[in-house]
Amino acid sequence: MATKRDYYEILGVEKGASAEEMKKAYRKLAVKYHPDKNPGDKAAEDKFKELGEAYDVLGDAEKRAAYDRYGHQAFAGPGGAGPRGGGGGAGAGGFHDPFDIFREVFGSSGGGGAGAGGVFEQFFGGAAGGGGRADREGKQRGSDLRYDLQVTLEEAARGVEKEIEVSKLDPCGTCSGSGAESGSKAVTCPQCSGRGQVVSSRGFFQVSQTCPRCRGTGQVVERPCRKCGGEGRTEQASRIKLRIPPGIEDGSRLRSVRNGEAGIRGGSPGDLYVVIHIKEHPLFERDAEALFCEVPLSFVTAALGGELAVPTLGGKANVKIPAGTQSGTVFKLRGKGMPVLNSSHLGDLMVRVVVEVPTKLNSEQRKKLEELAALMGEENRPLHHTFFEKAKGFFS
């Protein structure tokens, strides 16, 4: 069996890395390997899921503490399931794992949606898809689900409503989620005689485990529903509306209550967790509420001064350029950045100008520049003068 990679190694961080360092490392790699940027690349998709698994553990203080102490065993019970596991989950493999609270299953469940890349995964479930232990009536809470949704920077700035489509287990329409045919009732489980446990011998030892037929409830449905096989749920496509608030950051999670998988035999549904990924923008870079942009500035405007039109998320803005502006000068446009989540405050836009040097000169232009060069004295080259004062020892 393949050995699972260390979560810190996957994210490329040291074991003592801070939560912020962890977050930045995850964001950078998630953008690199996102399915939308690597269509049809199975290796990139696997890396993206592996990153999600690692960050969902190391990004949570409790799970990280458990991982640091027990390693991958913190999320693997006797059946061998881990955060990305196959079988062995609670209610599926017939055991109770003390680390069930930390388990997250990242198995693809289909789905997809507008701008989402179709990555749709399960949280906190076992191999059977159950999100919790069954009660005495066989009811079991449904699994929480994960959906990765990609939005533009503009959508993140103004907020947007999205409708996503997911394929998930919903209550069976034939039995209304009960798992039983009409008129049927629950009877004592014939395999465990109602005890909810079965005993097997292994050499000198006897091992007691949860009954696989009734899942520990001691009862089974007399006549299971023919459509859902007694589980009370069938796979269906669902459309869910989601409100993205202004100022949301890359990697943020939104919780859609009770929109996860339906519970077994009428159990309560799980929740849907939507992870936000913000597309790379062609002009702007973001750091929290601040935006950064580079704008070319003509040689003449830099020397003589004037106005420069610059882009903002709300449209065009004009920046006054003083005479003698140097390349690399940064101008701050207050209130033209990103909104702060759940606040009326707006960040700033930092515009860095880059002076353009002419690359194709005709003979007349060249002559005029040569005349200008002859007329210019040292007082018109302050940076040149300062630099050579500092470096004169290297030229002697």
C-alpha positions as CSV (number, residue, x, y, z in Angstrom):
1,M,0.0,0.0,0.0
2,A,1.3,3.5,-0.9
3,T,2.6,5.6,1.9
4,K,0.7,8.9,2.3
5,R,2.9,12.0,1.9
6,D,3.5,14.3,4.9
7,Y,1.0,17.2,4.9
8,Y,3.7,19.8,5.6
9,E,5.7,18.5,2.6
10,I,2.6,18.7,0.4
11,L,2.1,22.4,1.3
12,G,5.9,23.1,1.2
13,V,6.0,24.6,4.7
14,E,8.0,23.9,7.8
15,K,6.3,22.1,10.7
16,G,6.4,25.3,12.8
17,A,4.8,27.5,10.1
18,S,2.2,30.0,11.2
19,A,-1.5,29.8,10.1
20,E,-0.9,32.7,7.7
21,E,2.2,31.1,6.1
22,M,0.1,27.9,5.7
23,K,-2.7,29.9,4.1
24,K,-0.4,31.7,1.6
25,A,1.3,28.4,0.6
26,Y,-2.0,26.7,0.0
27,R,-3.4,29.6,-2.0
28,K,-0.3,29.7,-4.3
29,L,-0.3,26.0,-5.0
30,A,-4.1,25.8,-5.3
31,V,-4.1,28.4,-8.0
32,K,-1.3,26.6,-9.8
33,Y,-3.0,23.2,-9.8
34,H,-6.7,24.3,-10.1
35,P,-8.6,22.1,-12.6
36,D,-9.8,25.2,-14.5
37,K,-6.1,26.1,-15.2
38,N,-5.2,22.5,-16.1
39,P,-8.2,21.0,-18.0
40,G,-7.8,17.3,-18.5
41,D,-4.6,17.0,-16.5
42,K,-5.3,14.1,-14.1
43,A,-2.0,14.7,-12.3
44,A,-2.8,18.3,-11.6
45,E,-6.3,17.4,-10.4
46,D,-4.8,14.8,-8.0
47,K,-2.3,17.4,-6.7
48,F,-5.2,19.9,-6.2
49,K,-7.2,17.3,-4.1
50,E,-4.1,16.4,-2.2
51,L,-3.5,20.1,-1.4
52,G,-7.1,20.4,-0.2
53,E,-6.7,17.4,2.0
54,A,-3.5,18.7,3.6
55,Y,-4.8,22.3,4.2
56,D,-8.1,21.1,5.6
57,V,-6.1,19.3,8.3
58,L,-3.3,21.8,8.9
59,G,-5.5,24.8,8.5
60,D,-7.6,23.8,11.5
61,A,-5.9,24.2,14.9
62,E,-7.5,21.1,16.4
63,K,-6.9,18.8,13.5
64,R,-3.4,20.1,13.2
65,A,-2.7,19.3,16.8
66,A,-4.0,15.8,16.3
67,Y,-1.9,15.3,13.2
68,D,1.3,16.6,14.9
69,R,0.7,14.1,17.7
70,Y,-0.5,11.1,15.8
71,G,0.3,11.7,12.1
72,H,-2.0,10.2,9.6
73,Q,-3.2,7.7,12.2
74,A,-5.2,10.5,13.7
75,F,-7.6,10.2,10.8
76,A,-7.4,6.4,10.1
77,G,-9.5,4.0,12.1
78,P,-9.2,0.2,12.1
79,G,-10.7,0.1,8.6
80,G,-7.9,2.2,7.2
81,A,-9.9,5.3,6.1
82,G,-8.2,8.6,6.2
83,P,-9.1,12.1,5.2
84,R,-9.1,11.0,1.6
85,G,-10.0,7.4,2.4
86,G,-12.0,4.6,0.9
87,G,-13.7,2.2,3.4
88,G,-13.6,2.0,7.1
89,G,-15.7,5.1,8.1
90,A,-18.0,5.1,11.1
91,G,-21.2,3.3,10.3
92,A,-19.6,1.5,7.3
93,G,-16.8,-0.6,8.7
94,G,-18.6,-1.3,12.0
95,F,-16.4,0.5,14.5
96,H,-16.2,3.8,16.4
97,D,-13.2,5.9,15.7
98,P,-12.3,8.4,18.5
99,F,-11.0,10.7,15.7
100,D,-14.3,10.8,13.8
101,I,-14.6,14.5,14.6
102,F,-11.5,15.2,12.5
103,R,-12.3,13.0,9.5
104,E,-12.8,14.6,6.1
105,V,-13.4,12.5,2.9
106,F,-12.3,14.0,-0.3
107,G,-13.8,11.5,-2.8
108,S,-15.2,13.0,-6.0
109,S,-19.0,12.9,-6.1
110,G,-19.6,14.3,-9.5
111,G,-21.4,17.6,-9.7
112,G,-20.0,20.8,-11.2
113,G,-21.4,24.2,-11.8
114,A,-20.9,27.6,-13.2
115,G,-17.2,28.4,-12.9
116,A,-16.6,25.7,-10.4
117,G,-14.5,23.3,-12.3
118,G,-16.7,20.4,-11.2
119,V,-14.7,19.6,-8.1
120,F,-17.3,18.3,-5.6
121,E,-16.2,16.5,-2.5
122,Q,-17.4,15.0,0.7
123,F,-16.6,16.2,4.2
124,F,-16.8,14.2,7.5
125,G,-18.2,11.0,5.9
126,G,-17.2,7.4,5.9
127,A,-17.1,4.9,3.1
128,A,-20.9,4.6,3.2
129,G,-21.3,8.3,2.9
130,G,-22.8,8.6,6.4
131,G,-22.1,11.8,8.3
132,G,-22.8,10.3,11.8
133,R,-23.8,7.3,13.8
134,A,-27.2,5.8,13.3
135,D,-29.8,6.0,16.1
136,R,-32.1,3.1,17.2
137,E,-34.5,3.8,14.3
138,G,-31.6,3.6,11.8
139,K,-31.6,7.3,11.1
140,Q,-28.2,8.7,10.3
141,R,-27.1,12.3,9.5
142,G,-26.1,12.9,6.0
143,S,-22.5,13.8,4.9
144,D,-21.3,17.3,4.7
145,L,-20.2,18.1,1.2
146,R,-17.5,20.4,-0.4
147,Y,-17.9,22.4,-3.6
148,D,-15.0,24.5,-5.2
149,L,-16.4,27.6,-6.8
150,Q,-14.3,30.0,-8.9
151,V,-15.2,33.7,-9.1
152,T,-13.7,36.8,-10.7
153,L,-12.0,39.6,-8.8
154,E,-14.8,41.9,-9.9
155,E,-17.4,39.5,-8.5
156,A,-15.5,39.2,-5.2
157,A,-15.4,43.0,-5.0
158,R,-19.1,43.8,-5.6
159,G,-20.6,40.5,-4.3
160,V,-22.6,38.2,-6.5
161,E,-25.3,35.6,-6.4
162,K,-24.4,32.3,-8.0
163,E,-26.5,29.2,-8.8
164,I,-24.5,26.0,-8.6
165,E,-25.6,22.5,-9.7
166,V,-24.6,19.5,-7.6
167,S,-25.3,15.8,-7.9
168,K,-25.9,14.4,-4.5
169,L,-28.0,12.0,-2.4
170,D,-31.4,13.5,-1.7
171,P,-34.5,12.0,0.1
172,C,-36.1,9.2,-2.0
173,G,-39.3,10.4,-3.7
174,T,-40.9,7.0,-3.4
175,C,-40.6,6.4,0.3
176,S,-40.2,10.1,1.4
177,G,-36.8,9.2,2.9
178,S,-38.1,6.5,5.3
179,G,-36.4,3.6,3.3
180,A,-39.5,1.4,3.7
181,E,-42.3,0.3,1.3
182,S,-45.7,1.6,2.2
183,G,-47.2,-0.2,5.2
184,S,-43.8,-1.8,6.1
185,K,-42.3,-1.5,9.6
186,A,-39.0,-2.0,11.3
187,V,-38.3,-5.5,12.7
188,T,-35.6,-7.0,14.8
189,C,-32.4,-7.5,12.8
190,P,-32.0,-11.3,12.2
191,Q,-28.2,-11.1,11.9
192,C,-27.5,-9.7,15.4
193,S,-30.9,-10.6,17.0
194,G,-31.5,-6.9,17.9
195,R,-28.2,-6.4,19.8
196,G,-26.6,-4.2,17.2
197,Q,-23.3,-6.1,17.6
198,V,-22.0,-9.2,16.1
199,V,-19.2,-11.4,17.5
200,S,-16.5,-13.1,15.5
201,S,-13.7,-15.4,16.6
202,R,-10.0,-14.7,15.7
203,G,-7.9,-17.4,17.1
204,F,-8.0,-17.1,20.9
205,F,-9.9,-13.8,20.7
206,Q,-13.5,-12.8,20.2
207,V,-14.1,-9.5,18.6
208,S,-17.3,-7.6,18.9
209,Q,-18.2,-5.1,16.1
210,T,-21.1,-3.1,14.9
211,C,-23.6,-5.3,12.9
212,P,-23.1,-4.5,9.2
213,R,-26.7,-5.2,8.4
214,C,-28.5,-2.9,10.8
215,R,-25.5,-0.6,11.4
216,G,-25.8,-1.0,15.2
217,T,-29.5,-0.1,15.5
218,G,-30.8,-3.6,16.2
219,Q,-33.6,-3.1,13.6
220,V,-34.0,-3.5,9.9
221,V,-36.9,-2.4,7.6
222,E,-39.3,-5.3,6.9
223,R,-39.8,-4.5,3.3
224,P,-37.1,-2.0,2.0
225,C,-38.1,0.6,-0.6
226,R,-37.4,-0.9,-4.1
227,K,-36.2,2.4,-5.5
228,C,-33.6,3.3,-2.8
229,G,-32.9,-0.2,-1.4
230,G,-34.0,0.9,2.1
231,E,-31.5,3.7,2.5
232,G,-34.1,6.5,2.0
233,R,-32.2,8.5,-0.5
234,T,-31.3,8.5,-4.2
235,E,-28.8,10.5,-6.3
236,Q,-30.3,13.6,-7.8
237,A,-29.2,16.9,-9.4
238,S,-29.9,19.9,-7.2
239,R,-29.6,23.6,-8.0
240,I,-28.5,25.8,-5.1
241,K,-28.4,29.6,-4.9
242,L,-25.4,31.0,-3.1
243,R,-24.7,34.6,-2.1
244,I,-21.0,35.7,-2.3
245,P,-20.5,38.7,0.0
246,P,-18.4,41.7,-1.2
247,G,-14.8,41.5,-0.1
248,I,-14.6,37.7,0.1
249,E,-11.0,36.4,0.0
250,D,-9.5,33.5,-1.9
251,G,-9.8,30.2,0.1
252,S,-12.8,31.4,2.2
253,R,-15.5,28.9,3.0
254,L,-19.2,29.5,2.9
255,R,-21.6,27.2,4.7
256,S,-24.9,26.3,3.1
257,V,-26.9,24.8,5.9
258,R,-28.8,21.5,5.2
259,N,-27.7,21.4,1.6
260,G,-25.3,18.5,2.0
261,E,-26.4,14.9,1.5
262,A,-29.7,13.7,2.8
263,G,-29.6,11.5,6.0
264,I,-30.1,7.8,5.9
265,R,-33.8,6.7,6.6
266,G,-35.0,10.2,7.3
267,G,-31.9,11.4,9.2
268,S,-31.1,15.1,9.1
269,P,-29.1,16.3,6.1
270,G,-25.5,17.5,6.2
271,D,-24.3,20.9,5.2
272,L,-22.6,22.1,1.9
273,Y,-19.3,23.9,2.3
274,V,-18.4,26.1,-0.7
275,V,-14.7,27.0,-1.0
276,I,-14.0,30.2,-3.0
277,H,-11.2,30.5,-5.5
278,I,-10.6,33.9,-7.1
279,K,-9.3,33.9,-10.7
280,E,-6.0,35.6,-11.5
281,H,-6.7,39.1,-12.8
282,P,-4.8,40.4,-15.9
283,L,-4.3,43.9,-14.3
284,F,-4.6,43.8,-10.6
285,E,-2.9,41.9,-7.8
286,R,-4.6,41.7,-4.4
287,D,-3.3,41.7,-0.8
288,A,-6.2,41.7,1.6
289,E,-8.2,44.9,0.8
290,A,-5.4,46.6,-1.1
291,L,-5.0,46.3,-4.9
292,F,-1.8,46.9,-6.9
293,C,-1.4,47.8,-10.6
294,E,1.4,48.8,-12.9
295,V,0.7,51.5,-15.5
296,P,3.1,52.6,-18.3
297,L,4.0,56.3,-18.3
298,S,5.4,58.1,-21.4
299,F,8.9,59.6,-21.2
300,V,7.5,63.1,-22.0
301,T,4.7,63.0,-19.4
302,A,7.2,61.8,-16.8
303,A,9.5,64.7,-17.6
304,L,6.9,67.5,-18.1
305,G,4.1,66.3,-15.9
306,G,0.4,65.9,-16.8
307,E,-2.5,63.5,-16.2
308,L,-2.5,59.7,-16.5
309,A,-5.6,57.6,-17.0
310,V,-5.5,54.5,-14.8
311,P,-7.9,51.5,-14.5
312,T,-9.9,50.8,-11.3
313,L,-12.5,48.1,-10.6
314,G,-15.1,50.9,-10.8
315,G,-13.9,52.3,-14.2
316,K,-11.3,54.9,-15.2
317,A,-9.6,57.4,-12.8
318,N,-7.1,60.2,-13.6
319,V,-3.9,60.6,-11.6
320,K,-1.9,63.9,-11.6
321,I,1.7,63.3,-12.6
322,P,4.2,65.9,-11.3
323,A,7.0,67.0,-13.6
324,G,10.1,64.9,-13.1
325,T,8.3,61.7,-11.9
326,Q,10.7,58.8,-11.8
327,S,10.0,55.2,-13.0
328,G,8.7,53.1,-10.1
329,T,6.9,55.9,-8.3
330,V,3.7,54.7,-6.5
331,F,0.5,56.7,-6.4
332,K,-2.2,55.8,-3.9
333,L,-5.8,56.1,-4.9
334,R,-7.8,56.0,-1.6
335,G,-11.0,53.9,-1.6
336,K,-10.3,52.3,-5.0
337,G,-9.3,48.9,-3.6
338,M,-11.3,46.0,-2.3
339,P,-14.1,46.2,0.3
340,V,-13.4,44.7,3.7
341,L,-15.7,41.8,4.3
342,N,-18.7,42.7,6.5
343,S,-17.6,46.3,6.6
344,S,-18.2,49.6,4.8
345,H,-14.5,50.2,4.6
346,L,-12.7,50.2,1.2
347,G,-9.0,49.5,0.6
348,D,-6.7,51.5,-1.6
349,L,-5.4,51.1,-5.1
350,M,-1.6,51.4,-5.4
351,V,-0.6,52.5,-8.9
352,R,3.1,52.0,-9.8
353,V,4.2,53.9,-12.9
354,V,6.8,52.5,-15.3
355,V,8.4,55.1,-17.6
356,E,8.5,53.9,-21.2
357,V,11.7,54.4,-23.1
358,P,11.3,54.9,-26.8
359,T,12.5,51.9,-28.8
360,K,12.1,53.1,-32.4
361,L,13.4,56.5,-33.2
362,N,13.5,58.1,-36.7
363,S,16.4,60.4,-37.6
364,E,14.6,63.6,-36.6
365,Q,13.6,62.2,-33.2
366,R,17.1,61.0,-32.6
367,K,18.6,64.4,-33.5
368,K,16.2,66.2,-31.1
369,L,17.1,63.8,-28.2
370,E,20.8,64.3,-28.9
371,E,20.3,68.1,-28.7
372,L,18.3,67.6,-25.4
373,A,21.1,65.5,-24.0
374,A,23.7,68.2,-24.8
375,L,21.5,70.8,-23.1
376,M,20.9,68.8,-20.0
377,G,23.3,69.4,-17.0
378,E,23.9,67.4,-13.9
379,E,21.2,69.3,-12.0
380,N,18.7,67.5,-14.3
381,R,20.0,64.1,-13.3
382,P,19.6,63.9,-9.5
383,L,19.5,60.1,-9.3
384,H,22.6,59.8,-11.5
385,H,24.5,62.3,-9.3
386,T,23.5,60.6,-6.0
387,F,24.4,57.2,-7.3
388,F,27.9,58.1,-8.5
389,E,28.6,60.0,-5.3
390,K,28.0,56.7,-3.4
391,A,29.8,54.6,-6.0
392,K,32.8,56.7,-6.8
393,G,35.1,54.5,-4.7
394,F,34.3,51.6,-7.0
395,F,35.3,53.5,-10.2
396,S,38.7,54.8,-8.9
